[in-house]
């Protein structure tokens, strides 16, 4: 999923251990309860992280 456009995606409780999100846009995505895989250089504006916190970068 490198450079993927995943804006406003609901990935809650997804099993993403092996997923690579290098350069992906995860703005407004919901990752609550998911295993977030390898996130590198991703855009995470207003993203709900696996622990429920909101990430803004």
C-alpha positions as a Python dict, from the first residue, in 0.01 Angstrom:
ca = {
    (1, 'X'): (0, 0, 0),
    (2, 'X'): (287, 235, -69),
    (3, 'X'): (174, 585, -170),
    (4, 'X'): (-189, 473, -136),
    (5, 'X'): (-466, 732, -99),
    (6, 'X'): (-658, 608, 205),
    (7, 'X'): (-827, 932, 314),
    (8, 'X'): (-1130, 872, 540),
    (9, 'X'): (-1076, 494, 534),
    (10, 'X'): (-1218, 276, 808),
    (11, 'X'): (-943, 27, 890),
    (12, 'X'): (-1062, -30, 1246),
    (13, 'X'): (-967, -373, 1382),
    (14, 'X'): (-798, -464, 1054),
    (15, 'X'): (-512, -712, 1066),
    (16, 'X'): (-241, -506, 900),
    (17, 'X'): (76, -651, 1055),
    (18, 'X'): (251, -695, 720),
    (19, 'X'): (108, -387, 550),
    (20, 'X'): (351, -115, 440),
    (21, 'X'): (214, 239, 434),
    (22, 'X'): (525, 420, 307),
    (23, 'X'): (410, 760, 181),
    (24, 'X'): (41, 672, 212),
    (25, 'X'): (-216, 941, 292),
    (26, 'X'): (-413, 816, 592),
    (27, 'X'): (-573, 1151, 676),
    (28, 'X'): (-901, 1114, 866),
    (29, 'X'): (-859, 734, 862),
    (30, 'X'): (-980, 526, 1153),
    (31, 'X'): (-717, 276, 1267),
    (32, 'X'): (-877, 212, 1607),
    (33, 'X'): (-792, -134, 1734),
    (34, 'X'): (-598, -226, 1423),
    (35, 'X'): (-242, -345, 1407),
    (36, 'X'): (-93, -56, 1213),
    (37, 'X'): (178, -237, 1017),
    (38, 'X'): (482, -43, 899),
    (39, 'X'): (393, 328, 874),
    (40, 'X'): (673, 538, 728),
    (41, 'X'): (649, 888, 581),
    (42, 'X'): (269, 860, 591),
    (43, 'X'): (39, 1163, 609),
    (44, 'X'): (-162, 1115, 927),
    (45, 'X'): (-360, 1439, 970),
    (46, 'X'): (-658, 1379, 1202),
    (47, 'X'): (-595, 1003, 1192),
    (48, 'X'): (-735, 794, 1477),
    (49, 'X'): (-448, 568, 1578),
    (50, 'X'): (-477, 206, 1703),
    (51, 'X'): (-470, 322, 2067),
    (52, 'X'): (-753, 571, 2007),
    (53, 'X'): (-531, 881, 2009),
    (54, 'X'): (-562, 1133, 1727),
    (55, 'X'): (-248, 1194, 1525),
    (56, 'X'): (-180, 1526, 1355),
    (57, 'X'): (138, 1589, 1162),
}
